[in-house]
Amino acid sequence: MALSCSRCQSSYRFSGLRTQRISTSSAPSFLFSLPKRELAKRISSRRDKNRNLGPICIQEDLLAAATPVATSKEAALMNVENGGLPSVCSDESRIKAVNSTSRKDFTVSITVVGASGDLARKKIFPALFALFYEDCLPEHFTIFGYARSKMADAELRTMVSKTLTCRIDKSENCSDKMEQFLQRCFYYSGQYDSEGDFAELGNKLREHEAGRISNRLFYLSVPPNIFIDVVKCASRSASSLNGWTRVIVEKPFGRDSESSAALTRNLKLYLEEDQIFRIDHYLGKELVENLSVLRFSNLVFEPLWSRQYIRNVQLIFSEDFGTEGRGGYFDNYGIIRDIMQNHLLQILALFTMETPVSLDAEDIRNEKVKVLRSMRPLQLDNVVIGQYKSHKKGGVTYPAYTDDKTVPKDSLTPTFAAAALFIDNARWDGVPFLMKAGKALHTKRAEIRVQFRHVPGNLYKRSFGTDLDRATNELVIRVQPDEAIYLKINNKLPGLGMRLDRSNLNLHYAARYSREIPDAYERLLLDAIEGERRLFIRSDELDAAWALFTPLLKDLEEKKIAPELYPYGSRGPVGAHYLAANYNVRWGDLSSEH
């Protein structure tokens, strides 16, 4: 049976091992003459490489599925559906997924490891509730919190209830939906390195699965030094025996190329690559998702997306607050590892990749890897780092980074960084891509700014005086807050004279769309349940990203480069302006018109 998700307005088939989008237009018409129950039995599921489940023989395609003659493959499928063990068959028909006859034949168990932490409480549980509220979760699902803290089910539900909101529809059945969701939430206390505790968790999951085909998703909301212990114990003691098992891993994915490779190597001792979902929540943001749509479905932009028309591209991330007590974690990573190497670089790869063969996850990720491998490794000459210092404004004294009690007084960890990156391929050769990320700045924002070249022989350049930058077009994609896409153009002011004005063609999401923009974690959790990997990071993609930044990070640490100090609440260190000026670029967020 199909389930309609009101948020994404798509239909999904929740099969025994994964969720699939259903395309009614692609199926042969004679299939729809079959009874629904018979059709559900006969449509074969897609491949899912889960090594915890033995290979199963089923029909190769829809035509074979619709054939009324019973075969040995059908017998194998019926055997599994009736609780028997999967049988081994040839490589051509080897598949690790089983379609259930109805949604009641399977269940999804979601275990949030580190359930007592801030991330789980503030992001993961609310995102799961939003999916439940919009009917995007399967009929049968269970959520388990797992952590070392001692807690009863009721205590977990009380903790979770404090962060749930009915932001999607504030009036309709909100309290009823909350209560229904909380009754699906349970808690188990255990050690992260105890196979016995995870085996007991597996038993608890099995009780709620009640004999259905079980699919299990583990969300690792724990520090990276615990990842391997959790994965080892979960894989050995709490994996599904007749469905898929997937693990979502939160960043950071190591500190450099060496530690990242070691993490990947150890994860693959217990999981296949396609069981690992490396999450970068920025890839789930609405405007980042819209990047490829904006470029590949609008003729007005696609021909301009190259060095011929684009002068520079800026990726800007700023926060108007400091570490706020998180200095202990932050000091071990710094702004480059925390923001630039993952969030901004992922956006840059999506922005600059060549047109993929299709929207399939592997086709998109292949193109991202290609562009990352075409980029020059960062050098010290192309980077400016800074650290915020104490500043008094309006009678309020704002603390310095080193005033945080969890930060060493002599820390050289940058809280700000600006960098110029270059892509050595035919499309982007010579175009500077400027990244800037910092804490305790004058504003909070994340945006992409595309500054186009000057119009050759511009007839109206005298009307702009000496500031020729005012005569160039600029496309701004504001990721957050107050999501928007706008294009700066030149136009004539009404009147008898020839006075030019710079105006915005503005798509302001709040004004244009009444629908609430979903949180990034909602999209990514739904994709992980579906098995959609497009917005998750592949291991070779991670290797290519670290290869760009590791030489720079080693230089900064070995040479003990001191960051330039900048006042809390300012626009950042002066050095960032000189860096941009080296490439004849002016930061777009510093002008009076943003």
C-alpha positions as CSV (number, residue, x, y, z in Angstrom):
1,M,0.0,0.0,0.0
2,A,1.1,3.5,-0.6
3,L,1.4,6.3,1.9
4,S,1.0,9.9,1.0
5,C,3.3,12.4,2.7
6,S,1.6,15.8,2.9
7,R,4.9,17.7,3.4
8,C,6.6,16.4,0.3
9,Q,3.4,15.7,-1.7
10,S,4.9,12.4,-2.9
11,S,3.8,8.8,-2.5
12,Y,6.0,6.3,-0.8
13,R,5.9,2.5,-0.7
14,F,7.1,1.4,2.7
15,S,8.5,-2.0,1.7
16,G,10.1,-4.6,3.9
17,L,13.5,-3.2,3.6
18,R,13.2,0.3,2.3
19,T,10.8,3.0,1.3
20,Q,10.4,3.7,-2.4
21,R,8.8,6.5,-4.4
22,I,6.1,5.0,-6.7
23,S,5.8,6.2,-10.2
24,T,2.4,5.0,-11.6
25,S,3.3,6.3,-15.0
26,S,6.3,4.0,-15.4
27,A,4.5,0.7,-14.6
28,P,2.8,-1.3,-17.3
29,S,-0.9,-0.6,-17.5
30,F,-1.9,-4.2,-17.1
31,L,-0.5,-4.3,-13.6
32,F,-3.3,-2.1,-12.4
33,S,-5.9,-4.7,-13.3
34,L,-4.5,-6.9,-10.6
35,P,-6.0,-6.8,-7.1
36,K,-4.0,-4.4,-4.9
37,R,-3.0,-7.1,-2.5
38,E,-1.7,-9.3,-5.4
39,L,0.1,-6.3,-7.0
40,A,1.8,-5.5,-3.7
41,K,3.1,-9.1,-3.5
42,R,4.4,-9.1,-7.0
43,I,6.3,-5.8,-7.4
44,S,9.9,-6.5,-6.5
45,S,11.8,-4.1,-4.3
46,R,15.0,-2.2,-5.1
47,R,18.5,-3.4,-4.1
48,D,19.7,-2.6,-0.6
49,K,23.2,-3.9,0.3
50,N,22.7,-4.8,3.9
51,R,25.2,-7.5,4.9
52,N,23.1,-8.3,7.9
53,L,20.5,-10.0,5.6
54,G,21.3,-12.9,3.4
55,P,20.6,-12.7,-0.4
56,I,17.0,-13.4,-1.4
57,C,15.7,-14.4,-4.9
58,I,12.7,-12.4,-6.2
59,Q,11.4,-11.3,-9.5
60,E,13.7,-9.3,-11.7
61,D,11.3,-6.8,-13.1
62,L,7.6,-5.7,-13.1
63,L,6.8,-7.9,-16.1
64,A,8.1,-11.0,-14.3
65,A,6.3,-9.8,-11.2
66,A,3.0,-9.7,-13.0
67,T,3.3,-13.2,-14.5
68,P,0.8,-15.5,-12.8
69,V,2.9,-18.6,-13.1
70,A,4.5,-19.5,-9.8
71,T,8.3,-19.8,-9.9
72,S,11.0,-20.9,-7.5
73,K,11.7,-17.2,-6.9
74,E,8.2,-16.6,-5.8
75,A,8.5,-19.6,-3.5
76,A,11.6,-18.1,-1.9
77,L,9.8,-14.8,-1.4
78,M,6.8,-16.5,0.1
79,N,9.1,-18.5,2.4
80,V,10.6,-15.3,3.7
81,E,7.3,-13.5,4.1
82,N,6.1,-16.5,6.2
83,G,9.0,-16.2,8.5
84,G,11.4,-18.6,6.9
85,L,15.1,-18.1,6.3
86,P,16.3,-16.4,3.1
87,S,17.8,-18.7,0.4
88,V,20.9,-18.1,-1.6
89,C,20.6,-17.6,-5.4
90,S,22.6,-16.4,-8.4
91,D,24.4,-13.0,-8.4
92,E,22.1,-11.7,-11.1
93,S,19.0,-12.0,-8.9
94,R,20.7,-11.5,-5.5
95,I,18.8,-8.8,-3.6
96,K,18.5,-7.9,0.1
97,A,15.0,-6.5,0.2
98,V,11.6,-8.0,0.6
99,N,8.3,-6.3,-0.2
100,S,5.6,-6.8,2.4
101,T,2.1,-7.5,1.4
102,S,0.9,-4.5,3.3
103,R,2.2,-1.7,5.5
104,K,1.3,-3.8,8.6
105,D,4.0,-6.4,7.7
106,F,7.0,-4.2,8.5
107,T,8.2,-1.7,11.0
108,V,10.9,1.0,11.4
109,S,12.8,1.3,14.7
110,I,14.7,4.5,15.2
111,T,17.3,4.5,18.0
112,V,18.7,7.9,19.0
113,V,22.1,7.1,20.6
114,G,22.9,9.9,22.9
115,A,19.3,10.7,23.5
116,S,20.0,12.9,26.6
117,G,22.1,15.4,24.7
118,D,21.2,18.8,23.3
119,L,21.2,17.8,19.7
120,A,18.8,14.9,20.2
121,R,16.5,17.0,22.4
122,K,16.5,20.2,20.3
123,K,16.7,18.8,16.8
124,I,16.2,15.1,16.3
125,F,13.1,14.4,18.4
126,P,11.3,17.5,17.1
127,A,12.2,16.6,13.5
128,L,10.8,13.1,14.0
129,F,7.6,14.5,15.5
130,A,7.2,16.9,12.5
131,L,7.5,13.9,10.2
132,F,4.9,12.0,12.2
133,Y,2.6,15.0,12.3
134,E,2.7,15.2,8.5
135,D,2.1,11.4,8.1
136,C,5.6,10.9,6.6
137,L,6.5,8.0,8.9
138,P,5.3,4.4,8.3
139,E,2.2,3.2,10.2
140,H,4.3,1.1,12.5
141,F,7.4,2.8,14.0
142,T,9.1,2.9,17.3
143,I,11.6,5.5,18.7
144,F,14.1,4.5,21.3
145,G,16.4,6.8,23.2
146,Y,19.7,5.2,24.3
147,A,22.2,6.8,26.6
148,R,24.2,6.2,29.8
149,S,21.9,8.4,31.9
150,K,19.4,6.6,34.0
151,M,15.9,7.5,32.8
152,A,12.4,6.0,32.7
153,D,10.2,6.1,29.6
154,A,8.0,8.7,31.3
155,E,11.1,10.9,32.0
156,L,12.2,10.7,28.4
157,R,8.7,11.7,27.2
158,T,8.6,14.6,29.6
159,M,12.0,15.8,28.3
160,V,11.0,15.4,24.7
161,S,7.6,17.1,25.1
162,K,9.2,20.3,26.2
163,T,10.8,20.8,22.7
164,L,7.9,19.7,20.5
165,T,5.9,22.3,18.7
166,C,3.1,22.2,16.2
167,R,4.6,24.8,14.0
168,I,3.1,23.2,10.9
169,D,-0.5,23.5,11.9
170,K,-1.0,25.2,15.3
171,S,-4.7,24.4,15.6
172,E,-5.5,21.0,14.3
173,N,-5.2,18.0,16.7
174,C,-1.9,19.2,18.0
175,S,-2.1,17.8,21.5
176,D,-3.5,14.5,20.3
177,K,-0.7,14.1,17.8
178,M,1.9,14.9,20.5
179,E,0.4,12.3,22.8
180,Q,0.3,9.7,20.0
181,F,4.0,10.4,19.2
182,L,5.2,10.3,22.8
183,Q,3.6,6.9,23.3
184,R,5.9,5.6,20.5
185,C,9.0,6.9,22.4
186,F,10.9,4.6,24.8
187,Y,14.2,4.7,26.6
188,Y,16.9,2.2,27.4
189,S,20.0,3.0,29.5
190,G,23.2,1.4,28.6
191,Q,26.9,1.8,28.0
192,Y,28.2,2.8,24.6
193,D,30.8,0.0,24.5
194,S,28.7,-2.9,25.9
195,E,27.5,-5.5,23.4
196,G,25.4,-6.9,26.2
197,D,23.5,-3.6,26.6
198,F,23.0,-3.4,22.9
199,A,21.8,-7.0,22.8
200,E,19.2,-6.1,25.5
201,L,18.2,-3.0,23.4
202,G,17.8,-5.4,20.4
203,N,15.4,-7.5,22.5
204,K,13.4,-4.4,23.5
205,L,13.2,-3.4,19.8
206,R,12.1,-7.0,18.9
207,E,9.2,-6.8,21.4
208,H,7.8,-3.7,19.7
209,E,8.5,-5.1,16.2
210,A,6.1,-7.9,17.1
211,G,7.2,-10.3,14.4
212,R,7.1,-7.8,11.6
213,I,9.9,-7.3,9.1
214,S,12.2,-4.9,11.1
215,N,14.1,-2.0,9.7
216,R,16.5,-0.3,12.1
217,L,18.0,3.2,11.9
218,F,20.6,4.3,14.5
219,Y,21.3,8.0,14.9
220,L,24.7,8.6,16.5
221,S,24.2,11.8,18.4
222,V,27.4,11.2,20.4
223,P,31.1,12.5,20.4
224,P,33.2,11.1,17.5
225,N,35.5,9.2,19.9
226,I,32.5,6.9,20.7
227,F,31.4,6.3,17.1
228,I,33.3,3.0,16.6
229,D,32.3,1.5,19.9
230,V,28.6,2.2,19.2
231,V,28.7,0.9,15.6
232,K,30.5,-2.3,16.7
233,C,28.0,-3.1,19.4
234,A,25.0,-2.1,17.4
235,S,26.1,-4.0,14.3
236,R,26.9,-7.2,16.3
237,S,24.1,-7.2,18.8
238,A,21.2,-5.0,17.6
239,S,21.1,-5.3,13.8
240,S,17.9,-6.3,12.0
241,L,17.9,-9.9,11.1
242,N,15.3,-9.6,8.3
243,G,15.4,-6.0,7.2
244,W,17.9,-3.2,6.7
245,T,20.2,-1.6,9.3
246,R,21.4,2.0,8.7
247,V,23.6,4.3,10.8
248,I,23.5,8.1,10.7
249,V,26.8,9.6,11.7
250,E,27.0,13.3,12.8
251,K,30.0,15.5,12.0
252,P,32.9,16.0,12.7
253,F,34.2,13.2,10.5
254,G,37.8,13.4,11.9
255,R,40.2,16.3,12.3
256,D,42.2,15.8,9.1
257,S,42.8,13.4,6.2
258,E,44.5,10.8,8.4
259,S,41.9,10.7,11.2
260,S,39.0,10.8,8.8
261,A,40.4,7.8,6.8
262,A,40.9,5.9,10.1
263,L,37.3,6.6,11.0
264,T,36.0,5.4,7.7
265,R,38.2,2.3,7.8
266,N,36.9,1.4,11.2
267,L,33.3,2.0,10.3
268,K,33.6,-0.3,7.4
269,L,34.8,-3.1,9.6
270,Y,31.2,-3.4,10.7
271,L,29.1,-1.6,8.0
272,E,28.9,-1.4,4.3
273,E,29.4,2.0,2.7
274,D,25.7,2.2,1.8
275,Q,24.7,1.6,5.4
276,I,26.6,4.7,6.5
277,F,24.8,8.0,6.2
278,R,27.2,10.9,7.0
279,I,25.0,13.8,7.8
280,D,25.7,17.5,7.1
281,H,22.5,19.3,8.0
282,Y,23.3,22.2,5.8
283,L,22.6,20.0,2.7
284,G,19.1,19.6,4.0
285,K,18.3,23.3,4.0
286,E,15.6,24.5,1.6
287,L,17.8,27.0,-0.3
288,V,20.7,24.6,-0.7
289,E,18.2,22.0,-2.0
290,N,17.1,24.7,-4.5
291,L,20.6,25.3,-5.9
292,S,20.4,22.6,-8.6
293,V,16.8,23.6,-9.4
294,L,17.7,27.2,-9.8
295,R,20.6,26.4,-12.1
296,F,19.6,23.4,-14.1
297,S,15.9,24.2,-14.7
298,N,16.2,27.9,-15.6
299,L,17.6,28.8,-19.0
300,V,18.3,32.3,-17.9
301,F,21.0,31.1,-15.4
302,E,22.5,27.9,-16.9
303,P,24.4,29.6,-19.8
304,L,25.9,32.2,-17.3
305,W,27.2,29.6,-14.9
306,S,30.9,29.8,-15.9
307,R,34.1,31.9,-15.9
308,Q,32.8,33.8,-18.9
309,Y,30.1,35.6,-17.0
310,I,30.8,35.1,-13.3
311,R,33.5,37.4,-11.7
312,N,33.6,35.8,-8.2
313,V,31.5,33.7,-5.9
314,Q,31.2,34.4,-2.1
315,L,30.1,31.9,0.5
316,I,29.4,33.7,3.8
317,F,28.5,32.3,7.1
318,S,28.3,34.5,10.2
319,E,27.0,34.2,13.7
320,D,26.2,37.1,16.1
321,F,27.2,35.1,19.2
322,G,30.3,33.4,20.5
323,T,31.0,29.9,21.8
324,E,28.6,30.4,24.8
325,G,30.0,27.7,27.0
326,R,30.8,25.3,24.1
327,G,34.4,26.4,24.0
328,G,35.7,23.1,25.1
329,Y,34.4,21.4,22.0
330,F,35.0,24.2,19.7
331,D,38.6,24.8,20.7
332,N,39.5,21.3,19.6
333,Y,38.2,22.0,16.0
334,G,38.1,25.7,15.2
335,I,36.0,27.5,12.6
336,I,37.7,25.9,9.6
337,R,36.9,22.4,10.6
338,D,33.5,23.3,12.2
339,I,32.1,25.3,9.2
340,M,34.3,25.7,6.2
341,Q,35.6,22.1,5.5
342,N,32.0,20.7,5.6
343,H,29.1,23.1,5.3
344,L,30.5,25.7,3.0
345,L,32.6,23.3,0.9
346,Q,29.5,21.1,0.3
347,I,27.6,24.1,-0.9
348,L,30.5,25.1,-3.1
349,A,30.6,21.6,-4.6
350,L,26.9,21.6,-5.4
351,F,27.2,25.1,-6.9
352,T,30.1,24.3,-9.2
353,M,29.5,20.7,-10.2
354,E,28.9,19.8,-13.9
355,T,25.4,18.6,-14.9
356,P,24.9,15.1,-13.5
357,V,23.6,12.3,-15.8
358,S,20.5,12.1,-13.6
359,L,19.2,13.0,-10.2
360,D,20.3,9.7,-8.8
361,A,22.3,10.0,-5.7
362,E,25.4,8.4,-7.1
363,D,25.4,10.5,-10.3
364,I,25.2,13.7,-8.2
365,R,27.9,12.6,-5.7
366,N,30.1,11.6,-8.6
367,E,30.0,15.1,-10.0
368,K,30.7,16.6,-6.5
369,V,33.8,14.4,-6.1
370,K,35.1,15.5,-9.6
371,V,34.9,19.2,-8.7
372,L,36.4,18.7,-5.3
373,R,39.4,16.9,-6.9
374,S,39.8,19.8,-9.3
375,M,40.3,22.3,-6.5
376,R,43.8,23.6,-5.4
377,P,44.7,22.7,-1.9
378,L,44.6,25.8,0.4
379,Q,47.8,27.7,1.1
380,L,48.5,30.1,4.0
381,D,48.8,33.0,1.5
382,N,45.1,32.6,0.6
383,V,43.8,32.4,4.2
384,V,43.1,34.9,7.0
385,I,42.3,33.8,10.5
386,G,40.9,35.7,13.4
387,Q,39.7,35.4,17.0
388,Y,37.2,37.7,18.7
389,K,38.2,39.8,21.7
390,S,36.2,41.5,24.4
391,H,34.2,44.6,23.3
392,K,32.0,47.1,25.2
393,K,29.0,48.4,23.3
394,G,25.9,50.2,24.6
395,G,27.0,49.7,28.2
396,V,27.3,46.0,27.7
397,T,30.7,44.2,27.9
398,Y,30.9,41.2,25.6
399,P,33.5,38.5,26.5
400,A,36.5,37.5,24.5
401,Y,36.9,33.9,23.2
402,T,39.5,33.2,25.8
403,D,37.2,34.5,28.6
404,D,35.3,31.3,28.2
405,K,36.2,29.1,31.1
406,T,36.4,26.0,28.9
407,V,39.0,27.6,26.6
408,P,42.7,27.8,27.4
409,K,43.9,31.3,28.0
410,D,46.7,31.0,25.3
411,S,44.4,29.4,22.7
412,L,45.2,30.2,19.1
413,T,42.1,28.5,17.8
414,P,40.5,30.7,15.1
415,T,36.9,31.8,15.5
416,F,37.0,33.5,12.1
417,A,38.5,32.5,8.8
418,A,38.4,33.8,5.2
419,A,39.8,31.9,2.3
420,A,40.2,32.1,-1.5
421,L,39.7,28.9,-3.3
422,F,40.2,28.1,-7.0
423,I,38.9,25.3,-9.3
424,D,41.3,24.3,-12.1
425,N,38.9,23.1,-14.7
426,A,37.6,24.6,-18.0
427,R,34.4,26.0,-16.4
428,W,35.9,27.8,-13.5
429,D,39.5,28.5,-14.2
430,G,40.6,31.8,-12.7
431,V,37.3,32.5,-10.8
432,P,38.0,33.2,-7.1
433,F,35.6,31.5,-4.7
434,L,35.8,33.4,-1.4
435,M,34.7,31.7,1.8
436,K,34.1,33.6,5.1
437,A,32.9,32.1,8.4
438,G,33.0,33.5,11.9
439,K,31.5,33.8,15.3
440,A,30.7,36.9,17.3
441,L,30.2,39.0,14.2
442,H,27.7,41.9,13.6
443,T,25.0,39.7,12.1
444,K,23.7,36.2,11.7
445,R,23.5,34.9,8.1
446,A,24.4,32.2,5.6
447,E,24.3,33.1,2.0
448,I,25.8,32.6,-1.5
449,R,26.6,35.8,-3.5
450,V,27.4,35.5,-7.2
451,Q,28.9,38.6,-8.6
452,F,28.8,38.8,-12.4
453,R,31.3,40.5,-14.7
454,H,31.0,44.1,-16.0
455,V,29.0,44.7,-19.1
456,P,31.6,45.2,-21.9
457,G,31.5,48.8,-23.2
458,N,28.7,49.7,-20.8
459,L,26.9,52.7,-22.3
460,Y,25.8,53.9,-18.8
461,K,29.0,53.6,-16.9
462,R,29.1,57.4,-16.4
463,S,25.9,57.3,-14.5
464,F,27.5,55.2,-11.9
465,G,30.5,57.5,-11.3
466,T,33.7,55.7,-10.3
467,D,32.0,52.9,-8.5
468,L,31.7,50.4,-11.4
469,D,30.8,47.6,-9.0
470,R,27.4,49.2,-8.7
471,A,26.9,48.5,-12.4
472,T,27.4,44.8,-12.1
473,N,24.6,42.2,-11.5
474,E,24.6,40.1,-8.3
475,L,22.6,37.0,-7.5
476,V,22.1,36.4,-3.8
477,I,20.9,33.1,-2.3
478,R,20.1,33.7,1.4
479,V,20.2,30.3,3.0
480,Q,19.2,31.6,6.5
481,P,17.6,33.4,8.1
482,D,14.6,34.9,6.2
483,E,15.2,32.7,3.2
484,A,15.3,34.5,-0.2
485,I,16.7,34.6,-3.7
486,Y,17.2,38.0,-5.3
487,L,18.9,39.4,-8.3
488,K,20.4,42.9,-8.3
489,I,19.7,44.7,-11.6
490,N,20.2,48.2,-13.0
491,N,17.2,50.1,-14.1
492,K,16.1,53.7,-14.9
493,L,14.4,55.8,-12.3
494,P,11.0,57.2,-13.5
495,G,11.4,60.8,-14.8
496,L,12.6,63.0,-17.6
497,G,16.3,62.6,-16.8
498,M,18.6,59.6,-17.1
499,R,19.1,58.5,-13.5
500,L,19.9,54.9,-12.8
501,D,19.0,52.8,-9.8
502,R,20.0,49.4,-8.5
503,S,16.9,47.3,-7.7
504,N,16.2,43.7,-6.5
505,L,14.1,41.2,-8.3
506,N,13.2,39.4,-5.1
507,L,11.8,36.0,-4.3
508,H,11.2,36.3,-0.6
509,Y,10.0,32.9,0.7
510,A,7.9,34.1,3.6
511,A,6.0,36.5,1.3
512,R,5.7,34.1,-1.6
513,Y,4.9,30.8,0.1
514,S,2.5,30.2,3.0
515,R,3.9,26.8,3.8
516,E,6.3,26.5,6.7
517,I,9.9,25.6,5.6
518,P,10.8,22.3,7.1
519,D,13.9,21.9,9.3
520,A,16.9,20.4,7.6
521,Y,16.8,17.4,9.9
522,E,13.3,16.5,8.8
523,R,14.4,16.1,5.2
524,L,17.5,14.2,6.1
525,L,15.8,11.8,8.5
526,L,13.1,11.1,5.9
527,D,15.8,10.5,3.3
528,A,17.7,8.1,5.5
529,I,14.4,6.1,6.2
530,E,13.8,6.0,2.4
531,G,17.4,5.0,1.7
532,E,17.9,8.2,-0.4
533,R,21.6,9.1,-0.2
534,R,21.8,12.2,-2.4
535,L,22.2,14.6,0.5
536,F,24.6,12.4,2.5
537,I,28.4,12.4,2.1
538,R,30.2,9.5,0.4
539,S,33.6,8.3,1.7
540,D,35.6,9.4,-1.4
541,E,33.9,12.8,-1.2
542,L,35.0,13.1,2.4
543,D,38.6,12.2,1.4
544,A,38.6,14.8,-1.3
545,A,37.3,17.5,1.0
546,W,39.9,16.8,3.7
547,A,42.7,16.7,1.1
548,L,42.0,20.4,0.4
549,F,42.2,21.6,4.0
550,T,44.6,19.2,5.8
551,P,47.9,20.9,4.5
552,L,46.6,24.3,5.7
553,L,45.5,23.0,9.1
554,K,48.8,21.4,9.7
555,D,50.7,24.6,8.7
556,L,48.5,26.7,11.1
557,E,49.1,24.4,14.0
558,E,52.8,23.6,13.4
559,K,53.8,27.2,12.8
560,K,51.5,28.4,15.6
561,I,50.0,31.2,13.5
562,A,48.4,33.8,15.7
563,P,44.9,34.8,14.7
564,E,44.1,38.5,14.1
565,L,42.0,39.9,17.0
566,Y,38.6,41.5,16.1
567,P,36.0,43.1,18.5
568,Y,33.0,41.0,19.5
569,G,30.1,42.2,17.3
570,S,32.3,43.7,14.5
571,R,32.6,42.8,10.8
572,G,35.6,40.6,11.5
573,P,39.4,41.2,11.1
574,V,40.7,43.8,8.7
575,G,42.8,41.1,7.0
576,A,39.7,39.7,5.3
577,H,39.3,42.9,3.3
578,Y,42.9,42.8,2.1
579,L,42.4,39.1,1.1
580,A,39.4,40.0,-1.1
581,A,41.2,43.1,-2.5
582,N,44.0,40.8,-3.7
583,Y,41.5,39.4,-6.2
584,N,39.7,42.7,-6.9
585,V,36.7,41.6,-4.9
586,R,34.6,43.5,-2.4
587,W,32.7,41.4,0.2
588,G,29.0,41.7,-0.7
589,D,27.7,41.6,2.9
590,L,29.6,44.8,3.8
591,S,27.7,47.2,1.5
592,S,24.8,49.3,2.7
593,E,22.4,47.3,0.5
594,H,22.5,43.6,1.4
